[in-house]
Amino acid sequence: MAQCDGKTKKGDRCKRDARAESPFCAIHQDQEIRARSVGSDQPWDNDSLVKAAIGFGLVAAIFLFRFRR
Ligand SMILES: [Zn+2]
C-alpha cells in the first residue's frame, strides 16, 4: 500500500498508509480535498467539460429525434 501524501502538524511527511482509493490516509483526507480545490482554479477540468458536452448533445439529439416522429 502507498504511503500517505499528507503532512503532519510538524510539517513532516505522514508515515501512515494511504487508503486504497486515495493518496491520503483517513486522518489526512481533508488535505486531499484542499489539494484538489487549490490545484485547479476551475471547478471543471477540460476532460469533464468535454464529457458533459457530449452527454448533453446525445440527450438533446435523442429528444429531437423522438419529437420529430
Ligand atoms: Zn496521513
N, CA, C, O and the ligand as a Tripos MOL2 file, in Angstrom:
@<TRIPOS>MOLECULE
protein
  277   275    70     0     0
PROTEIN
NO_CHARGES

@<TRIPOS>ATOM
      1 N           0.8540   -1.2160    0.0000 N.3       1 MET1
      2 CA          0.0000    0.0000    0.0000 C.3       1 MET1
      3 C           0.8770    1.2480    0.0000 C.2       1 MET1
      4 O           1.9490    1.2450    0.6040 O.2       1 MET1
      5 N           0.4450    2.2990   -0.6570 N.am      2 ALA2
      6 CA          1.2380    3.5160   -0.7990 C.3       2 ALA2
      7 C           1.2510    4.3150    0.5110 C.2       2 ALA2
      8 O           0.3680    4.1880    1.3590 O.2       2 ALA2
      9 N           2.2830    5.1350    0.6300 N.am      3 GLN3
     10 CA          2.3840    5.9900    1.8110 C.3       3 GLN3
     11 C           1.4940    7.2200    1.6370 C.2       3 GLN3
     12 O           1.2900    7.7040    0.5240 O.2       3 GLN3
     13 N           0.9740    7.7100    2.7450 N.am      4 CYS4
     14 CA          0.1050    8.8860    2.7310 C.3       4 CYS4
     15 C           0.8700   10.1150    2.2450 C.2       4 CYS4
     16 O           2.0240   10.3130    2.6260 O.2       4 CYS4
     17 N           0.2440   10.9410    1.4100 N.am      5 ASP5
     18 CA          0.8500   12.1760    0.9020 C.3       5 ASP5
     19 C           0.6430   13.3470    1.8600 C.2       5 ASP5
     20 O           1.1360   14.4450    1.6030 O.2       5 ASP5
     21 N          -0.0670   13.1330    2.9430 N.am      6 GLY6
     22 CA         -0.3730   14.2160    3.8840 C.3       6 GLY6
     23 C           0.8280   14.6440    4.6990 C.2       6 GLY6
     24 O           1.8550   13.9650    4.7260 O.2       6 GLY6
     25 N           0.6860   15.7800    5.3620 N.am      7 LYS7
     26 CA          1.7500   16.2810    6.2280 C.3       7 LYS7
     27 C           1.2420   16.3890    7.6580 C.2       7 LYS7
     28 O           0.0910   16.7510    7.9020 O.2       7 LYS7
     29 N           2.1110   16.0730    8.5800 N.am      8 THR8
     30 CA          1.7550   16.1900    9.9950 C.3       8 THR8
     31 C           1.8040   17.6550   10.4080 C.2       8 THR8
     32 O           2.2440   18.5110    9.6410 O.2       8 THR8
     33 N           1.3470   17.9380   11.6340 N.am      9 LYS9
     34 CA          1.3540   19.3230   12.1040 C.3       9 LYS9
     35 C           2.7690   19.8620   12.2230 C.2       9 LYS9
     36 O           2.9760   21.0750   12.1810 O.2       9 LYS9
     37 N           3.7470   18.9740   12.3710 N.am     10 LYS10
     38 CA          5.1580   19.3970   12.4310 C.3      10 LYS10
     39 C           5.7050   19.7150   11.0420 C.2      10 LYS10
     40 O           6.7810   20.3020   10.9250 O.2      10 LYS10
     41 N           4.9890   19.3400    9.9990 N.am     11 GLY11
     42 CA          5.4680   19.5650    8.6430 C.3      11 GLY11
     43 C           6.1780   18.3670    8.0590 C.2      11 GLY11
     44 O           6.7020   18.4390    6.9480 O.2      11 GLY11
     45 N           6.2040   17.2490    8.7970 N.am     12 ASP12
     46 CA          6.8460   16.0440    8.2850 C.3      12 ASP12
     47 C           5.8770   15.2730    7.3920 C.2      12 ASP12
     48 O           4.6600   15.4460    7.4690 O.2      12 ASP12
     49 N           6.4350   14.4390    6.5640 N.am     13 ARG13
     50 CA          5.6170   13.5510    5.7410 C.3      13 ARG13
     51 C           4.9470   12.5230    6.6370 C.2      13 ARG13
     52 O           5.5820   11.9240    7.5050 O.2      13 ARG13
     53 N           3.6580   12.3300    6.4130 N.am     14 CYS14
     54 CA          2.9040   11.3420    7.1930 C.3      14 CYS14
     55 C           3.4450    9.9450    6.9010 C.2      14 CYS14
     56 O           3.7360    9.6150    5.7510 O.2      14 CYS14
     57 N           3.5760    9.1380    7.9300 N.am     15 LYS15
     58 CA          4.1460    7.7960    7.7430 C.3      15 LYS15
     59 C           3.0760    6.7190    7.7130 C.2      15 LYS15
     60 O           3.3870    5.5320    7.6230 O.2      15 LYS15
     61 N           1.8270    7.1280    7.7870 N.am     16 ARG16
     62 CA          0.7530    6.1330    7.7300 C.3      16 ARG16
     63 C           0.5280    5.6490    6.2950 C.2      16 ARG16
     64 O           0.9660    6.2900    5.3400 O.2      16 ARG16
     65 N          -0.1550    4.5200    6.1580 N.am     17 ASP17
     66 CA         -0.5040    4.0090    4.8300 C.3      17 ASP17
     67 C          -1.7030    4.7630    4.2830 C.2      17 ASP17
     68 O          -2.6440    5.0610    5.0200 O.2      17 ASP17
     69 N          -1.6710    5.0730    2.9930 N.am     18 ALA18
     70 CA         -2.8050    5.7410    2.3590 C.3      18 ALA18
     71 C          -3.9560    4.7500    2.1910 C.2      18 ALA18
     72 O          -3.7500    3.5380    2.1390 O.2      18 ALA18
     73 N          -5.1520    5.2860    2.1100 N.am     19 ARG19
     74 CA         -6.3100    4.4340    1.8310 C.3      19 ARG19
     75 C          -6.2560    3.9520    0.3930 C.2      19 ARG19
     76 O          -5.5680    4.5530   -0.4320 O.2      19 ARG19
     77 N          -6.9620    2.8900    0.0800 N.am     20 ALA20
     78 CA         -6.8860    2.2840   -1.2560 C.3      20 ALA20
     79 C          -7.3570    3.2500   -2.3360 C.2      20 ALA20
     80 O          -6.7860    3.2790   -3.4260 O.2      20 ALA20
     81 N          -8.3900    4.0420   -2.0490 N.am     21 GLU21
     82 CA         -8.9840    4.9090   -3.0620 C.3      21 GLU21
     83 C          -8.4210    6.3200   -3.0200 C.2      21 GLU21
     84 O          -8.9460    7.2070   -3.6920 O.2      21 GLU21
     85 N          -7.3620    6.5510   -2.2440 N.am     22 SER22
     86 CA         -6.8940    7.9200   -2.0270 C.3      22 SER22
     87 C          -5.3930    7.9240   -1.7880 C.2      22 SER22
     88 O          -4.8460    6.9510   -1.2710 O.2      22 SER22
     89 N          -4.7080    9.0340   -2.1680 N.am     23 PRO23
     90 CA         -3.2780    9.1430   -1.8420 C.3      23 PRO23
     91 C          -3.0510    9.5620   -0.3940 C.2      23 PRO23
     92 O          -1.9050    9.7520    0.0150 O.2      23 PRO23
     93 N          -4.1150    9.7100    0.3880 N.am     24 PHE24
     94 CA         -4.0010   10.1450    1.7760 C.3      24 PHE24
     95 C          -4.5940    9.1010    2.7220 C.2      24 PHE24
     96 O          -5.4350    8.2940    2.3250 O.2      24 PHE24
     97 N          -4.1430    9.1290    3.9820 N.am     25 CYS25
     98 CA         -4.7270    8.2570    4.9970 C.3      25 CYS25
     99 C          -6.0280    8.8860    5.5170 C.2      25 CYS25
    100 O          -6.3790   10.0010    5.1310 O.2      25 CYS25
    101 N          -6.7270    8.1780    6.3790 N.am     26 ALA26
    102 CA         -8.0160    8.6650    6.8810 C.3      26 ALA26
    103 C          -7.8510    9.9840    7.6400 C.2      26 ALA26
    104 O          -8.7360   10.8390    7.5980 O.2      26 ALA26
    105 N          -6.7290   10.1480    8.3270 N.am     27 ILE27
    106 CA         -6.5050   11.3760    9.1030 C.3      27 ILE27
    107 C          -6.3010   12.5790    8.1830 C.2      27 ILE27
    108 O          -6.7180   13.6900    8.5100 O.2      27 ILE27
    109 N          -5.6630   12.3600    7.0390 N.am     28 HIS28
    110 CA         -5.3130   13.4870    6.1630 C.3      28 HIS28
    111 C          -6.2110   13.6090    4.9420 C.2      28 HIS28
    112 O          -5.8490   14.2840    3.9790 O.2      28 HIS28
    113 N          -7.3680   12.9730    4.9630 N.am     29 GLN29
    114 CA         -8.2370   13.0710    3.7780 C.3      29 GLN29
    115 C          -8.7520   14.4960    3.5780 C.2      29 GLN29
    116 O          -9.1220   14.8640    2.4640 O.2      29 GLN29
    117 N          -8.7800   15.3050    4.6440 N.am     30 ASP30
    118 CA         -9.1740   16.7080    4.4730 C.3      30 ASP30
    119 C          -8.1160   17.4560    3.6620 C.2      30 ASP30
    120 O          -8.4410   18.4220    2.9730 O.2      30 ASP30
    121 N          -6.8470   17.0220    3.7340 N.am     31 GLN31
    122 CA         -5.8000   17.6600    2.9120 C.3      31 GLN31
    123 C          -5.9980   17.3230    1.4390 C.2      31 GLN31
    124 O          -5.6350   18.1100    0.5640 O.2      31 GLN31
    125 N          -6.5670   16.1700    1.1670 N.am     32 GLU32
    126 CA         -6.8410   15.7900   -0.2220 C.3      32 GLU32
    127 C          -7.8690   16.7320   -0.8260 C.2      32 GLU32
    128 O          -7.6970   17.1900   -1.9560 O.2      32 GLU32
    129 N          -8.9310   17.0270   -0.0960 N.am     33 ILE33
    130 CA         -9.9750   17.9220   -0.5870 C.3      33 ILE33
    131 C          -9.3950   19.3100   -0.8340 C.2      33 ILE33
    132 O          -9.7020   19.9460   -1.8420 O.2      33 ILE33
    133 N          -8.5530   19.7820    0.0940 N.am     34 ARG34
    134 CA         -7.9300   21.1020   -0.0610 C.3      34 ARG34
    135 C          -6.9900   21.1120   -1.2670 C.2      34 ARG34
    136 O          -6.9640   22.0800   -2.0270 O.2      34 ARG34
    137 N          -6.2230   20.0420   -1.4440 N.am     35 ALA35
    138 CA         -5.2760   19.9770   -2.5570 C.3      35 ALA35
    139 C          -6.0170   20.0340   -3.8810 C.2      35 ALA35
    140 O          -5.5340   20.6460   -4.8340 O.2      35 ALA35
    141 N          -7.1870   19.4020   -3.9540 N.am     36 ARG36
    142 CA         -7.9600   19.4120   -5.1980 C.3      36 ARG36
    143 C          -8.5080   20.8020   -5.5000 C.2      36 ARG36
    144 O          -8.4560   21.2480   -6.6460 O.2      36 ARG36
    145 N          -9.0310   21.4890   -4.4930 N.am     37 SER37
    146 CA         -9.6450   22.7860   -4.7450 C.3      37 SER37
    147 C          -8.5770   23.8380   -5.0450 C.2      37 SER37
    148 O          -8.8330   24.7730   -5.8040 O.2      37 SER37
    149 N          -7.3850   23.7000   -4.4590 N.am     38 VAL38
    150 CA         -6.3100   24.6500   -4.7300 C.3      38 VAL38
    151 C          -5.6420   24.3300   -6.0620 C.2      38 VAL38
    152 O          -5.2030   25.2310   -6.7760 O.2      38 VAL38
    153 N          -5.5670   23.0500   -6.3880 N.am     39 GLY39
    154 CA         -4.8250   22.6140   -7.5680 C.3      39 GLY39
    155 C          -5.3830   23.1500   -8.8630 C.2      39 GLY39
    156 O          -4.6160   23.4100   -9.7890 O.2      39 GLY39
    157 N          -6.6950   23.3280   -8.9700 N.am     40 SER40
    158 CA         -7.2630   23.8350  -10.2130 C.3      40 SER40
    159 C          -8.1410   25.0500   -9.9070 C.2      40 SER40
    160 O          -8.9650   25.0250   -8.9930 O.2      40 SER40
    161 N          -7.9490   26.1090  -10.6890 N.am     41 ASP41
    162 CA         -8.7530   27.3140  -10.4970 C.3      41 ASP41
    163 C         -10.1930   27.0610  -10.9050 C.2      41 ASP41
    164 O         -11.1220   27.6140  -10.3160 O.2      41 ASP41
    165 N         -10.3750   26.2160  -11.9260 N.am     42 GLN42
    166 CA        -11.7150   25.9660  -12.4280 C.3      42 GLN42
    167 C         -12.2890   24.7200  -11.7730 C.2      42 GLN42
    168 O         -11.5730   23.7330  -11.6000 O.2      42 GLN42
    169 N         -13.5580   24.7450  -11.4080 N.am     43 PRO43
    170 CA        -14.1870   23.5420  -10.8640 C.3      43 PRO43
    171 C         -14.3280   22.4550  -11.9150 C.2      43 PRO43
    172 O         -14.4410   21.2780  -11.5730 O.2      43 PRO43
    173 N         -14.3240   22.8270  -13.1910 N.am     44 TRP44
    174 CA        -14.4100   21.8610  -14.2840 C.3      44 TRP44
    175 C         -13.0750   21.8030  -14.9910 C.2      44 TRP44
    176 O         -12.5620   22.8340  -15.4270 O.2      44 TRP44
    177 N         -12.4940   20.6030  -15.1160 N.am     45 ASP45
    178 CA        -11.3260   20.4870  -15.9820 C.3      45 ASP45
    179 C         -11.8100   20.2090  -17.4020 C.2      45 ASP45
    180 O         -12.9870   19.9130  -17.6110 O.2      45 ASP45
    181 N         -10.9150   20.3030  -18.3700 N.am     46 ASN46
    182 CA        -11.3130   20.1720  -19.7740 C.3      46 ASN46
    183 C         -11.9710   18.8310  -20.0530 C.2      46 ASN46
    184 O         -12.9420   18.7530  -20.8060 O.2      46 ASN46
    185 N         -11.4380   17.7700  -19.4420 N.am     47 ASP47
    186 CA        -11.9670   16.4440  -19.7010 C.3      47 ASP47
    187 C         -13.4320   16.3490  -19.2830 C.2      47 ASP47
    188 O         -14.2570   15.8060  -20.0180 O.2      47 ASP47
    189 N         -13.7560   16.8780  -18.0990 N.am     48 SER48
    190 CA        -15.1340   16.8240  -17.6210 C.3      48 SER48
    191 C         -16.0390   17.6520  -18.5140 C.2      48 SER48
    192 O         -17.1710   17.2580  -18.7940 O.2      48 SER48
    193 N         -15.5410   18.8080  -18.9640 N.am     49 LEU49
    194 CA        -16.3450   19.6860  -19.8240 C.3      49 LEU49
    195 C         -16.6880   18.9780  -21.1240 C.2      49 LEU49
    196 O         -17.8300   19.0320  -21.5780 O.2      49 LEU49
    197 N         -15.7010   18.3120  -21.7270 N.am     50 VAL50
    198 CA        -15.9420   17.6090  -22.9860 C.3      50 VAL50
    199 C         -16.9540   16.4960  -22.7740 C.2      50 VAL50
    200 O         -17.8760   16.3320  -23.5740 O.2      50 VAL50
    201 N         -16.7870   15.7250  -21.6920 N.am     51 LYS51
    202 CA        -17.7150   14.6350  -21.4160 C.3      51 LYS51
    203 C         -19.1220   15.1670  -21.1770 C.2      51 LYS51
    204 O         -20.0890   14.5740  -21.6560 O.2      51 LYS51
    205 N         -19.2580   16.2610  -20.4550 N.am     52 ALA52
    206 CA        -20.5700   16.8440  -20.1870 C.3      52 ALA52
    207 C         -21.1990   17.3250  -21.4860 C.2      52 ALA52
    208 O         -22.3950   17.1400  -21.7080 O.2      52 ALA52
    209 N         -20.3830   17.9480  -22.3550 N.am     53 ALA53
    210 CA        -20.9020   18.4580  -23.6220 C.3      53 ALA53
    211 C         -21.3900   17.3130  -24.5020 C.2      53 ALA53
    212 O         -22.4500   17.4080  -25.1200 O.2      53 ALA53
    213 N         -20.6120   16.2280  -24.5590 N.am     54 ILE54
    214 CA        -21.0080   15.0670  -25.3610 C.3      54 ILE54
    215 C         -22.2940   14.4590  -24.8040 C.2      54 ILE54
    216 O         -23.2090   14.1260  -25.5580 O.2      54 ILE54
    217 N         -22.3580   14.3180  -23.4860 N.am     55 GLY55
    218 CA        -23.5530   13.7580  -22.8530 C.3      55 GLY55
    219 C         -24.7720   14.6030  -23.1310 C.2      55 GLY55
    220 O         -25.8330   14.0770  -23.4680 O.2      55 GLY55
    221 N         -24.6310   15.9100  -22.9950 N.am     56 PHE56
    222 CA        -25.7530   16.8250  -23.2380 C.3      56 PHE56
    223 C         -26.1820   16.7670  -24.6950 C.2      56 PHE56
    224 O         -27.3760   16.7720  -24.9950 O.2      56 PHE56
    225 N         -25.2080   16.7110  -25.6030 N.am     57 GLY57
    226 CA        -25.5020   16.6270  -27.0280 C.3      57 GLY57
    227 C         -26.2670   15.3660  -27.3620 C.2      57 GLY57
    228 O         -27.2110   15.4080  -28.1520 O.2      57 GLY57
    229 N         -25.8760   14.2310  -26.7720 N.am     58 LEU58
    230 CA        -26.5670   12.9610  -27.0080 C.3      58 LEU58
    231 C         -28.0120   13.0330  -26.5420 C.2      58 LEU58
    232 O         -28.9250   12.6320  -27.2640 O.2      58 LEU58
    233 N         -28.2170   13.5450  -25.3320 N.am     59 VAL59
    234 CA        -29.5710   13.6480  -24.7840 C.3      59 VAL59
    235 C         -30.4230   14.5570  -25.6670 C.2      59 VAL59
    236 O         -31.5790   14.2460  -25.9520 O.2      59 VAL59
    237 N         -29.8480   15.6850  -26.0990 N.am     60 ALA60
    238 CA        -30.5780   16.6220  -26.9600 C.3      60 ALA60
    239 C         -30.9310   15.9590  -28.2830 C.2      60 ALA60
    240 O         -32.0360   16.1560  -28.7870 O.2      60 ALA60
    241 N         -30.0180   15.1760  -28.8600 N.am     61 ALA61
    242 CA        -30.2640   14.5000  -30.1280 C.3      61 ALA61
    243 C         -31.3910   13.4870  -29.9910 C.2      61 ALA61
    244 O         -32.2660   13.3980  -30.8520 O.2      61 ALA61
    245 N         -31.3640   12.7160  -28.8920 N.am     62 ILE62
    246 CA        -32.4180   11.7200  -28.6680 C.3      62 ILE62
    247 C         -33.7770   12.4100  -28.5580 C.2      62 ILE62
    248 O         -34.7590   11.9420  -29.1350 O.2      62 ILE62
    249 N         -33.8380   13.5130  -27.8240 N.am     63 PHE63
    250 CA        -35.0870   14.2520  -27.6640 C.3      63 PHE63
    251 C         -35.5910   14.7620  -29.0060 C.2      63 PHE63
    252 O         -36.7790   14.6550  -29.3090 O.2      63 PHE63
    253 N         -34.6840   15.3190  -29.8130 N.am     64 LEU64
    254 CA        -35.0650   15.8640  -31.1110 C.3      64 LEU64
    255 C         -35.6690   14.7720  -31.9990 C.2      64 LEU64
    256 O         -36.7100   14.9750  -32.6230 O.2      64 LEU64
    257 N         -35.0000   13.6040  -32.0490 N.am     65 PHE65
    258 CA        -35.4910   12.5310  -32.9060 C.3      65 PHE65
    259 C         -36.8470   12.0370  -32.4460 C.2      65 PHE65
    260 O         -37.7080   11.7370  -33.2730 O.2      65 PHE65
    261 N         -37.0530   11.9470  -31.1420 N.am     66 ARG66
    262 CA        -38.3270   11.4280  -30.6400 C.3      66 ARG66
    263 C         -39.4780   12.3870  -30.9520 C.2      66 ARG66
    264 O         -40.5780   11.9520  -31.2920 O.2      66 ARG66
    265 N         -39.2260   13.6670  -30.8360 N.am     67 PHE67
    266 CA        -40.3120   14.6330  -31.0320 C.3      67 PHE67
    267 C         -40.6530   14.8070  -32.5070 C.2      67 PHE67
    268 O         -41.7630   15.2130  -32.8510 O.2      67 PHE67
    269 N         -39.7030   14.5000  -33.3690 N.am     68 ARG68
    270 CA        -39.9730   14.7000  -34.7930 C.3      68 ARG68
    271 C         -40.8170   13.5730  -35.3820 C.2      68 ARG68
    272 O         -41.4820   13.7560  -36.4020 O.2      68 ARG68
    273 N         -40.7860   12.3990  -34.7320 N.am     69 ARG69
    274 CA        -41.5490   11.2850  -35.3090 C.3      69 ARG69
    275 C         -42.9600   11.2000  -34.7600 C.2      69 ARG69
    276 O         -43.7210   10.3150  -35.1500 O.2      69 ARG69
    277 ZN         -1.6610   10.8320    6.6450 Zn       70 ZN70
@<TRIPOS>BOND
     1     1     2 1
     2     2     3 1
     3     3     4 2
     4     3     5 am
     5     5     6 1
     6     6     7 1
     7     7     8 2
     8     7     9 am
     9     9    10 1
    10    10    11 1
    11    11    12 2
    12    11    13 am
    13    13    14 1
    14    14    15 1
    15    15    16 2
    16    15    17 am
    17    17    18 1
    18    18    19 1
    19    19    20 2
    20    19    21 am
    21    21    22 1
    22    22    23 1
    23    23    24 2
    24    23    25 am
    25    25    26 1
    26    26    27 1
    27    27    28 2
    28    27    29 am
    29    29    30 1
    30    30    31 1
    31    31    32 2
    32    31    33 am
    33    33    34 1
    34    34    35 1
    35    35    36 2
    36    35    37 am
    37    37    38 1
    38    38    39 1
    39    39    40 2
    40    39    41 am
    41    41    42 1
    42    42    43 1
    43    43    44 2
    44    43    45 am
    45    45    46 1
    46    46    47 1
    47    47    48 2
    48    47    49 am
    49    49    50 1
    50    50    51 1
    51    51    52 2
    52    51    53 am
    53    53    54 1
    54    54    55 1
    55    55    56 2
    56    55    57 am
    57    57    58 1
    58    58    59 1
    59    59    60 2
    60    59    61 am
    61    61    62 1
    62    62    63 1
    63    63    64 2
    64    63    65 am
    65    65    66 1
    66    66    67 1
    67    67    68 2
    68    67    69 am
    69    69    70 1
    70    70    71 1
    71    71    72 2
    72    71    73 am
    73    73    74 1
    74    74    75 1
    75    75    76 2
    76    75    77 am
    77    77    78 1
    78    78    79 1
    79    79    80 2
    80    79    81 am
    81    81    82 1
    82    82    83 1
    83    83    84 2
    84    83    85 am
    85    85    86 1
    86    86    87 1
    87    87    88 2
    88    87    89 am
    89    89    90 1
    90    90    91 1
    91    91    92 2
    92    91    93 am
    93    93    94 1
    94    94    95 1
    95    95    96 2
    96    95    97 am
    97    97    98 1
    98    98    99 1
    99    99   100 2
   100    99   101 am
   101   101   102 1
   102   102   103 1
   103   103   104 2
   104   103   105 am
   105   105   106 1
   106   106   107 1
   107   107   108 2
   108   107   109 am
   109   109   110 1
   110   110   111 1
   111   111   112 2
   112   111   113 am
   113   113   114 1
   114   114   115 1
   115   115   116 2
   116   115   117 am
   117   117   118 1
   118   118   119 1
   119   119   120 2
   120   119   121 am
   121   121   122 1
   122   122   123 1
   123   123   124 2
   124   123   125 am
   125   125   126 1
   126   126   127 1
   127   127   128 2
   128   127   129 am
   129   129   130 1
   130   130   131 1
   131   131   132 2
   132   131   133 am
   133   133   134 1
   134   134   135 1
   135   135   136 2
   136   135   137 am
   137   137   138 1
   138   138   139 1
   139   139   140 2
   140   139   141 am
   141   141   142 1
   142   142   143 1
   143   143   144 2
   144   143   145 am
   145   145   146 1
   146   146   147 1
   147   147   148 2
   148   147   149 am
   149   149   150 1
   150   150   151 1
   151   151   152 2
   152   151   153 am
   153   153   154 1
   154   154   155 1
   155   155   156 2
   156   155   157 am
   157   157   158 1
   158   158   159 1
   159   159   160 2
   160   159   161 am
   161   161   162 1
   162   162   163 1
   163   163   164 2
   164   163   165 am
   165   165   166 1
   166   166   167 1
   167   167   168 2
   168   167   169 am
   169   169   170 1
   170   170   171 1
   171   171   172 2
   172   171   173 am
   173   173   174 1
   174   174   175 1
   175   175   176 2
   176   175   177 am
   177   177   178 1
   178   178   179 1
   179   179   180 2
   180   179   181 am
   181   181   182 1
   182   182   183 1
   183   183   184 2
   184   183   185 am
   185   185   186 1
   186   186   187 1
   187   187   188 2
   188   187   189 am
   189   189   190 1
   190   190   191 1
   191   191   192 2
   192   191   193 am
   193   193   194 1
   194   194   195 1
   195   195   196 2
   196   195   197 am
   197   197   198 1
   198   198   199 1
   199   199   200 2
   200   199   201 am
   201   201   202 1
   202   202   203 1
   203   203   204 2
   204   203   205 am
   205   205   206 1
   206   206   207 1
   207   207   208 2
   208   207   209 am
   209   209   210 1
   210   210   211 1
   211   211   212 2
   212   211   213 am
   213   213   214 1
   214   214   215 1
   215   215   216 2
   216   215   217 am
   217   217   218 1
   218   218   219 1
   219   219   220 2
   220   219   221 am
   221   221   222 1
   222   222   223 1
   223   223   224 2
   224   223   225 am
   225   225   226 1
   226   226   227 1
   227   227   228 2
   228   227   229 am
   229   229   230 1
   230   230   231 1
   231   231   232 2
   232   231   233 am
   233   233   234 1
   234   234   235 1
   235   235   236 2
   236   235   237 am
   237   237   238 1
   238   238   239 1
   239   239   240 2
   240   239   241 am
   241   241   242 1
   242   242   243 1
   243   243   244 2
   244   243   245 am
   245   245   246 1
   246   246   247 1
   247   247   248 2
   248   247   249 am
   249   249   250 1
   250   250   251 1
   251   251   252 2
   252   251   253 am
   253   253   254 1
   254   254   255 1
   255   255   256 2
   256   255   257 am
   257   257   258 1
   258   258   259 1
   259   259   260 2
   260   259   261 am
   261   261   262 1
   262   262   263 1
   263   263   264 2
   264   263   265 am
   265   265   266 1
   266   266   267 1
   267   267   268 2
   268   267   269 am
   269   269   270 1
   270   270   271 1
   271   271   272 2
   272   271   273 am
   273   273   274 1
   274   274   275 1
   275   275   276 2
@<TRIPOS>SUBSTRUCTURE
     1 MET1         2 RESIDUE 1 A MET
     2 ALA2         6 RESIDUE 1 A ALA
     3 GLN3        10 RESIDUE 1 A GLN
     4 CYS4        14 RESIDUE 1 A CYS
     5 ASP5        18 RESIDUE 1 A ASP
     6 GLY6        22 RESIDUE 1 A GLY
     7 LYS7        26 RESIDUE 1 A LYS
     8 THR8        30 RESIDUE 1 A THR
     9 LYS9        34 RESIDUE 1 A LYS
    10 LYS10       38 RESIDUE 1 A LYS
    11 GLY11       42 RESIDUE 1 A GLY
    12 ASP12       46 RESIDUE 1 A ASP
    13 ARG13       50 RESIDUE 1 A ARG
    14 CYS14       54 RESIDUE 1 A CYS
    15 LYS15       58 RESIDUE 1 A LYS
    16 ARG16       62 RESIDUE 1 A ARG
    17 ASP17       66 RESIDUE 1 A ASP
    18 ALA18       70 RESIDUE 1 A ALA
    19 ARG19       74 RESIDUE 1 A ARG
    20 ALA20       78 RESIDUE 1 A ALA
    21 GLU21       82 RESIDUE 1 A GLU
    22 SER22       86 RESIDUE 1 A SER
    23 PRO23       90 RESIDUE 1 A PRO
    24 PHE24       94 RESIDUE 1 A PHE
    25 CYS25       98 RESIDUE 1 A CYS
    26 ALA26      102 RESIDUE 1 A ALA
    27 ILE27      106 RESIDUE 1 A ILE
    28 HIS28      110 RESIDUE 1 A HIS
    29 GLN29      114 RESIDUE 1 A GLN
    30 ASP30      118 RESIDUE 1 A ASP
    31 GLN31      122 RESIDUE 1 A GLN
    32 GLU32      126 RESIDUE 1 A GLU
    33 ILE33      130 RESIDUE 1 A ILE
    34 ARG34      134 RESIDUE 1 A ARG
    35 ALA35      138 RESIDUE 1 A ALA
    36 ARG36      142 RESIDUE 1 A ARG
    37 SER37      146 RESIDUE 1 A SER
    38 VAL38      150 RESIDUE 1 A VAL
    39 GLY39      154 RESIDUE 1 A GLY
    40 SER40      158 RESIDUE 1 A SER
    41 ASP41      162 RESIDUE 1 A ASP
    42 GLN42      166 RESIDUE 1 A GLN
    43 PRO43      170 RESIDUE 1 A PRO
    44 TRP44      174 RESIDUE 1 A TRP
    45 ASP45      178 RESIDUE 1 A ASP
    46 ASN46      182 RESIDUE 1 A ASN
    47 ASP47      186 RESIDUE 1 A ASP
    48 SER48      190 RESIDUE 1 A SER
    49 LEU49      194 RESIDUE 1 A LEU
    50 VAL50      198 RESIDUE 1 A VAL
    51 LYS51      202 RESIDUE 1 A LYS
    52 ALA52      206 RESIDUE 1 A ALA
    53 ALA53      210 RESIDUE 1 A ALA
    54 ILE54      214 RESIDUE 1 A ILE
    55 GLY55      218 RESIDUE 1 A GLY
    56 PHE56      222 RESIDUE 1 A PHE
    57 GLY57      226 RESIDUE 1 A GLY
    58 LEU58      230 RESIDUE 1 A LEU
    59 VAL59      234 RESIDUE 1 A VAL
    60 ALA60      238 RESIDUE 1 A ALA
    61 ALA61      242 RESIDUE 1 A ALA
    62 ILE62      246 RESIDUE 1 A ILE
    63 PHE63      250 RESIDUE 1 A PHE
    64 LEU64      254 RESIDUE 1 A LEU
    65 PHE65      258 RESIDUE 1 A PHE
    66 ARG66      262 RESIDUE 1 A ARG
    67 PHE67      266 RESIDUE 1 A PHE
    68 ARG68      270 RESIDUE 1 A ARG
    69 ARG69      274 RESIDUE 1 A ARG
    70 ZN70       277 GROUP 0 **** ****
